[in-house]
Amino acid sequence: MTAGAEPYGGRGAGGAWPEIRKLIGAGEIGAVAERVAALSAAERREVAAEVPGHLRTMWATRLPWGDLGARGEALLLAGAGTIGGAAAVASWLGRAEFAPVREAGPLAGVLALRPREWRADVVVRLASRVRPDRDASLALNLLRALGVEPPPHDPLVVVWANERRAPGEGNLAEDPLLTVMAPRLFEAEGVGRSLTWDTGDRHDSLLVRLVRAAAGGAIARGMLLDGCVRRFLRGGEAADLRFFVRLHRALEPLPVETAVHVRDYLRLIPAAPGPVAELALRHVRDVCELRELRELAGLGPADLVEGVEAAVFRPERKLARSGLTWLDRTVRRAPDLADDLAPALTTALGHEERDIREYGVRIAARHAGRFTPAAAELLTEAAAGLPPELTARLAIAFGAGSPGLPEAPQATGRRTRQPGPVPPALPAPPSPSPFPPPPATPEELEPLRDSGGWAAAERYLAGFVRLLALDPEGLRANLVANPPQSGMRLFRKGSWRWVDDWISALGWEVAEPGAERLWSRPPPAATRTVVIEARRDGEDGESAAPADHAARRVPHVGQISAPHRFLLLRCAEILTALREGTLPPLLLATPTLMNGHLEAAELVARLEALEAAGAEPLEADFQQAMLRVPRRADPEVVARAGRLTSRAGRRAARLLRTGPPPDPAVTVHWAGADPAVTVHWAGAGAGGTGTWPAVPGAPAPGTPFSAALSPMPLSPVDAGSQGSQGSQGSQGNRTPEVSVEPVSTGLHLVDALMNDAGRECADGGGHMGWWAAVMPSHREAVAAHLVTYLVPNWDRTRAEARSPAELAQSDGPAGPALALLLAYRLTGHDRDAALRELLALAARDRLPAAGLGEQLAARVRWDGLALGEITPALERAAHQGAHRDVWAVVAAMLPVLLPAPGRQAPRGLAGLAELGVVTAGWAGARGEIPEVAAAADRPGSSRVTRGCRRLHTLLTRP
C-alpha cells in the first residue's frame, strides 16, 4: 500500500468497494492495483458489480471539456482486476471513456495475476475491437507487455502503421510486434490509404523506420520488396498503393533484386494505377538494358515488345511517353525489332494525348528506313486521322505515295481533313450490383456500426430493426458487450448531426433502456428546444403522434441541408418508435441495388409482409421507399400492389400507378463571375411531367411535421433582396441565387427535399456522398443540391469528389446542374475519375452534352478557365467512344467562344475547332452552325479561321 493510500486503509464494515472507491477518487493507481491483487473472490464480485455505475457517476460529474485523468485509469484497473469473463473485461477496457489511457504497465500487472490463456484471450479480444479511427495505444502496448501475438485484424495493422510513439523513439527494431505486423502491412485493407500522408520526410514516419529497420537487419529487404509487389498485384486505387510505391523506391532495389519480379512488373504496366505502372515500367526497362539480367529473368524479345506496347497503350501522357522513349532506344539498338514494335507505334499515332501522337510521328519518321513495307503500310494507315502537318511529315519520311497517307493539304485551306477510323462504340454500362443483404446475426451487425458510408448505415438500420423483431435478447447481449460510443459524449450533445450519432443512440436504447435520461445533464433553461410533432398519413386523415422527443435532436432548418436532414429524420422516427414500442418488424426503404434503387417487386413484398404482421411502415421510411422506386414499374407488380389492403399498401399502389414524382426543372445562369441556380418544379411550367395526385390522409403543408422539414420560407420581398445582393458587381465570391416554385407531390417530406434544392446551409453539405442514394431516380435534383456547395471555393473539392461518381449510376433527367458539376469536375483534382464518370453517363445516353458545352464555355469566359485544360479531356473521351457526345459539347462551346470581328480568340480555340472537325466527322454531323459559318467567311489564315473553314465545309457537304 502506498503512503498516499494509507488514509483509506482498512476494509471497513461496508466491504471492499468503499475502500477501493476512495482510492479511485484519489487517483491512486498503484494503490488500486495492490488492493485489487489482495481481494478475495467474493470481494472481486462485489467490486465488479459496482464499477459500471461508478463510471457513469464519474463521467457525469467531470468537467465537460475534460477526461477522467488518473481517476479513470484507477477505475480501469479496478474493473480489469475484478470483472470475471474475458469478453466482459475486453469490453470494459475498450470503453470510449478510457480512451486517454495509453500506457499498459499498471494494467499489465493486474492482468498478469490471471491465467496466461485468459489474459491472452482478453488482449486478443480487445485488439480485435480496434477501429482505424480510434487510438489503440493501450491495446498495442498490452500486446507488447504481455507477449501476446496480435490477432489477424486489419484495423489493428492500420493503427500500428500510423503509431507515432513506437518504442525506442521510433526504432522499429525494438518493437516486439515488428516481425508479426510488418508482413501484414501488405495484406491488411486500409493501410496504404491511411499512410498517404507519409512521404518519408519525418524521422518517426513508418516509411523511414521500415527502411532503417531493413538496413539494420531487423527485417529483410526481400520481404519488404516482395510485399510491395504482392500489394501491387492485388490492385486498388492510387491512394491505396502510393505508400507502397514510396517504400519500394526508398528501398532503392538493385536491378538484380528486381529481376526476380520482372514478370510481375510486366503484368502491372497495362492496368495498374499510374504511380505503380511508372515504377514497374522503370524496373522492366532497367532489367532489359542488361543482357545478364535479361537472361537471369528469362526475358526474350516478345517480353520487351509486350512491355513497350503496354506502356504506349496507357492513357497517361507520362507513361506513354516513357514507352515511346523505350521504343526509340530499342529500335536504335536492335533495328531487327522495328517491325515487331510497329503495332505499338500505331497505338501512339491514335493516342488520346496530342503530344503523344506528335512524338509518335517523330519516332516513326526517324526510323522510317528500318520498317519493312508491310510495317510501313500499317503505320501510314494509322496516320490517316492525324492533323495535316503531321501526315505531311510522315509523307516525307515514307514517301508521298505511301498507302494510307492522305494527300497533302491544298494551299487554299478548303480541303477537309479526314477524321480517320471511327472509334468503337462505348461498351454497354454494367447494371447496378445487388445491395448486400442486412446482417442476420448481432455478430454480423456490430462491425457495420463504425464502417461509415451510406450502404453500411442502411444495412445496419435494416439489420437492427429486423433483429429487434427476431432476436431482441441476442441483440441486447451483443450491444451490452460491445457498447456504442461514449454515452456521456453522445447525450450531452445538443443535436445529433451525423447518422453515426443516431446509430449509437439506438444501440444505447436497446442496451440500457432510458440511457439518455441517465447520461444527460439537465439543459440550461435558456437552451432552445425544437419539438417536432410526427404524424402518419392515414386514409381518414385523423392520425397524429405526440410530440417527438427524439426529433428535437435533429438540427433545425437552415443548419443542415434538406437531404442531410431527411436522413436524420428517418433515424429519429426509428428511435421514437423503438422507445414507444411501435417499431415495425422491418424497414421498407432498404435498397435492393447499390445505386440506391428499391425494386418495385421487393417493395410490394415488404408491404405484404408488414400487412401480414398487422404493422404499418414508418412515415419517413415509406416516403424514402417511394422515392427509391425506379421510374418504371412492371405492370404485373403494379397490379399486385393493387391487391394490398393496408393503408400503406393502398397509398403505394396509387403512387406506383401514377409513376415517379415530378422532376424539378433547373436553370443555371452566370451572373457576374459566379453561376446562379434557379430551381422550379416542372409541373409549374412548360414541359412538366405534372404532379403526383393528392393522397387522402396526407398532411397539409402547415402541419408541424411538414413545417419541421420544409425550407425556411422566403417572402417575395426577401427573395428579391437576396437575389439583388447576390448579383452586385463582378468581383468577390457569391452564393447562388435560388428561387423555388413548389408543387405538391402528395408526400410532404419529398416536397421539402425537392423544394430546398439550391439553398446553401451552414453544415457544408453533410453526408453529401449519400445524397444520390436518397434520390436515385432524380439525378438532376441531387445535382441541384450539390451545385450550391460546388461554387464556393472553400468547399469545391468536396462536392467534386462526392457527386458525379454516384450520379453516373443514378436515373432521371440530366440537365444544367449536372452539366455544371461535370464542368468543374473535368478540370478538378481527379480528372481521370471525371473522365470515367463522363463516359459512364455517355454510355447510358444520359450525358447533358450540350449543357456541358455551355457550362464549359461559361467557365472559359467568366471563371478564367483555359481551353488547354478542357480540350485534352474531351479528346480522350472522343477516342474512347464518346465522340458523338464530345461533338455535341464542342458544337455548344464554339458559338459562345468564337470572337466577334476584331476581337481576340481565347487561347486554345484552334485546338477546340480541330477537335470539332474530327468528332463531327466521326459522328457524321450535318447542318450549318451560323457562328462557325461567319468565322469561316472572314479573311485571314489564322489557325482558328482555318479550323472553322474545315468544320464548315464538313458540316455543309452533301
Residue pairs with C-beta under 8 A, 6 or more apart in sequence:
1 9
1 31
1 34
1 35
2 28
2 30
2 31
2 34
4 26
4 28
4 31
5 23
5 26
5 28
5 30
5 31
5 34
5 35
8 19
8 22
8 23
8 26
8 28
8 31
9 19
10 19
11 19
12 18
12 19
15 43
15 46
16 35
16 39
16 43
16 46
16 47
17 46
17 47
17 50
19 35
20 32
20 35
20 36
20 47
20 78
21 50
21 54
23 31
23 32
23 35
23 74
24 32
24 54
24 71
24 74
24 75
24 78
25 71
26 71
27 69
27 70
27 71
27 73
27 74
28 74
29 70
29 73
29 74
29 77
29 106
30 106
32 74
32 77
32 78
33 77
33 81
33 106
33 109
33 110
36 44
36 47
36 77
36 78
36 81
36 82
36 110
37 81
37 110
37 113
39 47
39 81
39 82
44 81
44 82
44 84
45 82
45 84
47 78
47 82
48 79
48 82
48 83
48 84
51 75
51 78
51 79
51 82
51 83
51 92
52 79
54 75
55 75
55 79
55 95
55 97
56 487
56 488
56 518
56 519
58 68
58 71
58 72
58 75
59 68
59 97
59 486
59 487
59 488
59 519
60 488
60 519
60 521
62 68
64 492
67 97
67 99
67 100
68 75
68 97
68 98
68 100
69 100
72 97
72 98
72 100
72 101
73 98
73 101
73 106
76 92
76 93
76 98
76 101
76 107
77 106
77 107
77 110
79 89
79 92
80 89
80 92
80 93
80 107
80 110
80 111
81 110
81 111
81 113
83 89
83 92
86 118
86 121
86 122
86 125
87 125
87 481
88 481
89 122
90 122
90 123
90 125
90 126
90 129
91 129
91 480
91 481
91 482
91 483
93 107
93 122
93 126
93 138
93 139
94 126
94 129
95 483
95 486
96 485
96 486
96 489
97 486
97 488
98 138
99 134
99 135
101 107
101 138
102 135
102 137
102 138
102 141
102 165
103 138
103 141
104 138
104 141
104 142
104 144
104 145
104 146
105 145
107 138
107 142
108 141
108 142
108 145
108 146
111 119
111 122
111 123
111 142
111 146
112 119
112 146
114 122
119 146
119 148
120 146
120 148
123 139
123 142
123 143
123 146
123 148
124 148
124 150
124 151
126 138
126 139
126 142
127 136
127 139
127 140
127 142
127 143
127 150
127 151
127 153
127 156
128 151
128 153
128 156
129 139
129 482
130 136
130 139
130 153
130 155
130 156
130 159
131 155
131 450
132 155
132 158
132 159
132 190
132 194
133 450
134 159
135 159
136 155
136 156
136 159
137 163
137 165
139 156
140 156
140 159
140 160
140 163
140 177
142 148
143 149
143 150
143 177
144 167
144 175
144 176
144 177
147 176
149 180
150 156
150 160
150 177
150 180
150 181
152 184
154 188
154 189
154 190
154 191
155 190
157 181
157 184
157 185
157 187
157 188
157 191
158 188
158 190
158 191
158 194
160 177
160 181
161 181
161 185
161 191
161 194
161 195
161 206
162 194
162 195
162 206
164 204
166 172
166 175
166 204
166 209
167 174
167 175
168 174
168 175
169 204
170 203
170 204
170 208
170 209
171 209
171 212
171 213
172 178
172 182
172 209
172 210
172 212
172 213
172 218
172 219
173 213
173 216
173 218
178 213
178 218
178 219
179 219
182 210
182 213
182 219
182 223
182 224
183 223
183 227
185 191
185 227
186 227
186 228
186 230
186 231
186 244
191 243
192 231
192 236
192 239
192 240
192 241
192 242
192 243
192 244
193 239
193 240
195 206
195 207
195 243
196 239
196 242
196 243
198 205
198 206
198 207
198 243
198 246
199 205
199 207
199 246
200 207
200 208
200 211
200 246
200 250
202 208
207 243
207 246
207 247
207 250
208 250
210 219
210 224
210 247
211 247
211 250
211 251
213 219
214 220
214 221
214 224
214 251
221 251
221 253
221 257
222 257
224 247
224 251
225 248
225 251
225 253
225 257
225 258
225 261
226 261
227 244
228 244
228 245
228 247
228 248
229 248
229 261
229 264
229 265
231 241
231 244
232 241
232 244
232 264
232 268
232 272
232 276
232 280
233 264
233 267
233 268
235 272
236 273
237 273
238 273
238 274
238 275
238 276
241 272
241 273
241 275
241 276
242 275
245 275
245 276
245 279
248 279
249 279
253 283
255 283
255 286
255 287
255 290
255 293
256 293
256 296
258 265
258 283
258 286
258 287
259 287
259 293
259 296
259 297
260 297
261 283
262 283
262 284
262 287
262 297
262 299
263 297
263 303
264 280
265 279
265 280
265 281
265 283
265 284
266 280
266 284
266 303
266 306
266 307
266 310
268 276
268 277
268 280
269 277
269 280
269 281
269 284
269 307
269 310
269 311
269 314
270 277
270 310
270 313
270 314
271 277
272 280
274 314
274 316
274 318
274 319
277 311
277 314
277 316
277 319
278 318
278 319
278 322
281 307
281 311
281 319
281 322
281 323
281 326
282 322
284 307
285 307
285 322
285 326
286 293
287 293
287 294
287 297
287 299
288 294
288 299
288 303
288 304
288 307
294 300
301 334
301 337
301 340
302 340
304 330
304 337
305 337
305 340
305 341
305 344
307 323
307 326
308 323
308 326
308 327
308 330
308 341
308 344
309 323
309 341
309 343
309 344
309 347
310 323
311 319
311 320
311 322
311 323
311 326
312 320
312 323
312 324
312 327
312 344
312 345
312 347
312 348
312 351
313 320
313 323
313 344
313 347
314 320
314 323
315 351
315 352
315 353
315 832
315 876
317 353
317 355
317 356
320 348
320 351
320 353
320 356
321 355
321 356
321 359
323 344
323 348
324 345
324 348
324 356
324 359
324 360
324 363
327 341
327 344
327 345
327 363
328 363
328 366
328 367
330 337
330 341
331 337
331 338
331 341
331 363
331 367
331 370
335 367
335 370
338 367
338 370
338 371
338 375
339 371
339 372
339 374
339 375
342 371
342 375
342 378
342 379
343 378
345 360
345 363
345 364
345 379
345 382
346 378
346 379
346 382
348 356
348 357
348 359
348 360
348 363
349 357
349 360
349 361
349 364
349 379
349 382
349 383
349 386
350 357
350 382
350 385
350 420
350 879
351 357
351 360
351 879
352 872
352 875
352 876
352 879
352 880
353 872
353 875
353 876
354 872
354 875
354 911
357 386
357 390
358 390
361 383
361 386
361 390
361 393
361 394
362 393
364 379
364 383
364 394
364 397
365 393
365 394
365 396
365 397
365 398
366 397
368 376
368 394
368 397
368 398
371 379
376 398
376 402
377 402
377 403
377 404
379 394
379 398
380 394
380 398
380 402
380 403
380 404
380 405
381 403
381 404
382 404
383 390
383 391
383 394
383 404
383 405
384 391
384 404
384 405
384 406
384 418
384 420
384 421
385 418
385 419
385 420
385 421
385 918
386 394
386 420
387 417
387 914
388 408
388 409
388 417
391 405
391 406
391 408
392 408
392 409
394 402
394 405
395 402
395 405
395 408
398 405
400 408
406 417
406 418
409 415
409 417
413 941
413 946
413 949
413 950
414 949
414 950
414 953
415 950
416 917
416 921
416 950
416 953
416 954
416 957
417 917
417 918
417 950
418 921
419 917
419 918
419 919
419 920
419 921
419 922
420 918
422 883
422 922
423 878
423 879
423 880
423 881
423 883
423 922
424 881
425 881
426 839
426 842
426 843
426 880
426 881
426 882
427 843
427 881
428 843
429 840
429 843
429 844
432 593
432 594
432 595
432 597
432 809
433 593
433 594
434 592
434 593
434 594
435 455
435 458
435 459
435 590
435 591
435 592
435 593
435 594
436 455
436 459
437 459
438 459
438 462
438 463
438 466
438 590
439 445
439 448
439 459
439 460
439 463
439 467
440 463
441 467
441 471
441 474
442 467
442 471
442 474
442 475
442 477
442 478
442 479
443 478
444 463
445 460
445 463
445 464
445 467
445 475
445 478
446 478
446 482
448 456
448 457
448 459
448 460
448 463
449 460
449 484
449 500
449 503
449 504
449 507
450 500
451 460
452 500
453 769
453 770
454 596
454 767
454 769
454 770
454 773
455 594
455 773
457 499
457 503
457 770
458 590
458 591
458 773
459 590
460 503
461 503
461 570
461 571
461 574
461 587
461 590
462 586
462 587
462 590
464 475
464 503
464 506
465 574
465 583
465 584
465 585
465 586
465 587
466 585
466 586
466 587
467 474
467 475
468 475
468 510
468 578
468 583
469 583
469 585
469 586
470 585
472 510
475 510
476 510
476 511
479 507
479 508
479 510
479 511
480 511
480 512
483 507
483 508
483 511
484 490
484 503
484 504
484 505
484 507
484 508
484 511
485 500
485 504
487 508
487 512
487 515
487 518
487 519
488 519
490 496
490 501
490 504
490 505
490 508
490 519
491 505
491 508
491 515
491 516
491 519
491 520
492 519
492 520
492 521
493 501
493 553
494 523
494 527
494 553
495 553
495 554
495 555
495 559
496 502
496 505
496 553
496 554
496 568
497 555
497 560
497 568
497 763
497 766
498 766
498 767
499 567
499 568
499 571
499 767
501 553
502 553
502 568
502 571
502 572
502 574
502 575
503 571
505 516
505 550
505 553
505 575
506 571
506 574
506 575
506 578
508 515
508 516
508 519
509 515
509 516
509 575
509 578
509 579
510 578
512 518
523 529
529 552
530 551
530 552
530 554
530 556
530 708
531 547
531 548
531 551
531 552
532 547
532 548
532 551
532 552
532 554
532 572
532 704
532 705
532 708
533 544
533 545
533 546
533 547
533 548
533 703
533 704
533 705
533 708
534 545
534 548
534 551
534 573
534 576
534 619
534 705
535 543
535 544
535 545
535 619
535 699
535 703
535 704
535 705
536 543
536 545
536 616
536 619
537 543
537 619
537 647
537 651
537 695
537 697
537 698
537 699
538 647
538 697
539 647
539 650
539 696
539 697
540 696
540 697
541 696
541 697
543 697
545 576
548 572
548 573
548 576
549 576
549 579
550 572
550 573
550 575
550 576
550 579
551 569
551 572
551 573
551 576
551 708
553 572
554 565
554 568
554 569
554 572
554 708
555 565
555 568
555 763
556 708
557 565
557 708
557 709
557 710
557 711
557 712
558 712
558 761
558 762
559 761
559 762
559 763
560 568
560 761
560 762
560 763
560 766
561 756
561 759
561 761
561 763
561 765
561 766
561 785
562 709
562 711
562 752
562 753
562 755
562 756
562 757
562 759
562 785
563 753
563 767
563 770
563 771
563 774
563 775
563 782
563 785
564 761
564 763
564 765
564 766
564 767
565 709
566 620
566 624
566 709
566 749
566 752
566 753
566 774
567 767
567 770
567 774
569 620
569 708
569 709
569 749
570 589
570 618
570 620
570 621
570 624
573 618
573 619
573 620
573 621
574 583
574 587
574 618
574 621
577 583
577 584
577 618
583 618
584 610
584 613
584 615
584 616
584 617
584 618
585 609
585 610
585 613
585 615
586 606
586 609
586 610
587 617
587 618
587 621
588 603
588 606
588 607
588 610
588 617
588 618
588 621
588 622
588 624
588 625
588 648
589 598
589 621
589 622
589 624
589 625
589 628
590 598
591 597
591 598
591 628
591 773
591 776
592 598
592 599
592 602
593 599
594 809
595 772
595 773
595 776
595 806
595 809
595 810
595 811
596 628
596 772
596 773
596 774
596 775
596 776
596 810
597 628
597 629
597 630
597 776
597 777
597 811
598 625
598 628
598 629
599 629
599 630
600 629
600 630
600 633
600 634
600 637
600 638
600 641
600 656
601 634
601 637
601 640
603 625
603 629
603 641
603 652
604 637
604 640
604 641
604 644
604 652
606 625
607 617
607 641
607 644
607 646
607 648
607 649
607 652
608 644
608 649
610 616
610 617
610 646
610 648
611 644
611 645
611 646
611 649
616 646
616 647
616 648
617 625
617 648
619 749
620 749
622 648
622 651
622 652
623 747
623 749
623 750
624 749
624 774
625 652
626 652
626 655
626 661
626 747
626 750
627 661
627 747
627 750
627 753
627 774
627 775
627 777
627 778
628 776
628 777
629 656
629 660
629 777
630 777
630 811
631 659
631 660
631 777
631 811
631 812
633 656
637 656
638 653
638 656
638 657
641 649
641 652
641 653
641 656
642 653
642 657
644 650
644 652
644 653
647 697
651 695
651 697
654 693
654 695
655 692
655 695
655 746
658 692
658 693
659 689
660 777
660 778
660 812
661 691
661 692
661 745
661 746
661 747
661 750
661 754
661 778
662 681
662 682
662 683
662 688
662 689
662 690
662 691
662 692
662 743
662 745
663 682
663 689
663 778
663 780
663 781
663 812
663 813
664 679
664 680
664 681
664 682
664 754
664 757
664 778
664 780
664 781
664 784
665 679
665 680
665 681
665 682
665 685
665 687
665 688
665 815
666 677
666 678
666 679
666 757
666 758
666 780
666 781
666 783
666 784
666 815
666 816
666 817
667 677
667 678
667 679
667 816
668 675
668 676
668 677
668 678
668 787
668 816
668 817
668 819
668 820
668 855
669 675
669 676
669 678
670 676
670 858
670 861
670 862
671 726
671 727
671 734
671 737
672 727
672 728
672 729
672 730
672 731
672 734
672 862
673 730
673 731
673 734
673 862
673 863
674 733
674 734
674 736
674 791
674 862
675 736
675 787
675 791
675 820
675 855
675 858
676 726
676 727
676 734
676 736
676 737
677 736
677 737
677 738
677 758
677 784
677 787
677 788
677 817
678 737
678 738
678 739
678 758
679 738
679 739
679 740
679 757
679 758
679 784
680 739
680 740
680 741
681 688
681 691
681 740
681 741
681 742
681 743
681 754
681 755
682 688
682 689
683 689
683 690
683 691
683 743
684 741
684 743
685 741
691 743
691 744
691 745
691 746
692 744
692 745
692 746
692 747
693 746
694 744
694 746
695 746
695 747
698 746
698 747
698 748
699 705
699 706
699 748
700 706
701 707
701 710
701 744
701 748
701 751
703 748
705 748
706 748
706 749
706 751
706 752
709 748
709 749
709 752
709 753
710 748
710 751
710 752
710 755
710 756
711 740
711 752
711 755
711 756
711 759
714 722
719 739
722 737
723 737
723 739
726 734
726 735
726 736
726 737
727 734
727 737
733 792
733 793
734 791
735 760
735 788
735 791
735 792
736 758
736 760
736 787
736 788
736 791
738 757
738 758
738 759
738 788
740 755
740 756
740 757
740 758
742 751
742 754
742 755
744 751
745 751
745 754
753 774
753 775
754 778
754 781
756 785
757 781
757 784
757 785
758 784
758 785
758 787
758 788
759 788
760 788
760 789
760 792
764 789
764 795
764 798
765 786
765 788
765 789
765 795
765 798
765 799
768 786
768 789
768 798
768 799
768 802
768 803
769 802
769 806
771 782
771 785
771 786
771 806
772 779
772 782
772 803
772 806
772 807
772 809
772 810
773 806
774 782
775 781
775 782
775 810
775 812
776 809
776 810
776 811
777 810
777 811
777 812
778 810
778 812
779 807
779 810
779 811
779 812
779 813
779 814
779 818
779 846
780 812
780 813
780 814
780 815
780 817
780 818
781 812
782 803
782 806
782 807
782 810
783 803
783 807
783 814
783 815
783 817
783 818
783 820
783 821
784 817
786 799
786 803
786 817
786 821
787 817
787 820
787 821
789 795
789 798
789 799
790 796
790 799
790 800
790 803
790 820
790 821
790 824
796 824
796 828
797 828
797 829
799 821
799 824
800 821
800 824
800 825
800 828
800 829
800 830
800 834
801 829
801 830
803 821
803 825
804 818
804 821
804 822
804 825
804 834
804 837
804 841
805 833
805 837
807 818
807 821
807 837
807 841
808 837
808 840
808 841
808 844
808 846
809 840
814 841
814 846
814 847
814 848
814 851
815 848
815 851
816 848
816 851
816 854
816 855
818 848
818 851
819 848
819 851
819 852
819 854
819 855
820 855
822 834
822 837
822 838
822 841
822 848
822 852
822 855
823 852
823 855
823 856
823 858
823 859
824 859
825 833
825 834
825 837
826 834
826 835
826 838
826 856
826 870
826 873
827 859
827 865
827 869
827 870
827 873
828 834
831 873
834 873
835 873
835 876
835 877
835 880
838 847
838 873
838 877
838 882
838 885
839 877
839 880
839 881
839 882
841 847
842 849
842 877
842 881
842 882
842 885
843 882
847 882
847 885
849 885
849 886
849 888
849 889
849 892
850 888
850 889
850 891
850 892
851 892
852 889
852 892
853 888
853 889
853 890
853 891
853 892
853 893
854 892
854 893
854 896
856 865
856 870
856 889
856 893
857 892
857 893
857 896
857 897
858 896
859 865
860 866
860 867
860 870
860 893
860 897
860 906
861 896
861 897
866 907
866 908
867 897
867 906
867 907
867 908
867 909
867 911
867 912
868 907
868 908
868 911
870 912
871 908
871 911
871 912
871 915
874 886
874 889
874 890
874 915
875 886
875 915
877 885
877 886
878 886
878 887
878 915
878 918
878 919
878 922
883 918
883 919
883 922
883 923
884 919
884 922
884 923
886 915
886 919
887 916
887 919
887 920
887 922
887 923
887 925
890 912
890 915
890 916
890 919
890 920
891 916
891 920
891 925
891 929
893 912
894 912
894 913
894 916
894 929
894 931
894 932
895 929
895 930
895 931
895 932
897 905
897 906
897 909
897 912
898 905
898 909
898 931
898 932
898 934
898 935
898 944
898 948
899 905
899 906
901 938
905 942
905 944
909 944
910 942
910 943
910 944
910 946
910 947
913 943
913 944
913 947
913 948
913 950
913 951
914 947
916 947
916 951
917 947
917 950
917 951
917 954
919 925
920 951
920 954
920 955
921 954
925 954
925 955
926 955
926 956
926 957
927 955
927 956
928 952
928 955
928 956
929 951
929 952
929 955
932 948
932 951
932 952
932 955
933 952
933 956
935 944
935 945
935 948
936 945
936 948
936 949
936 951
936 952
936 953
938 945
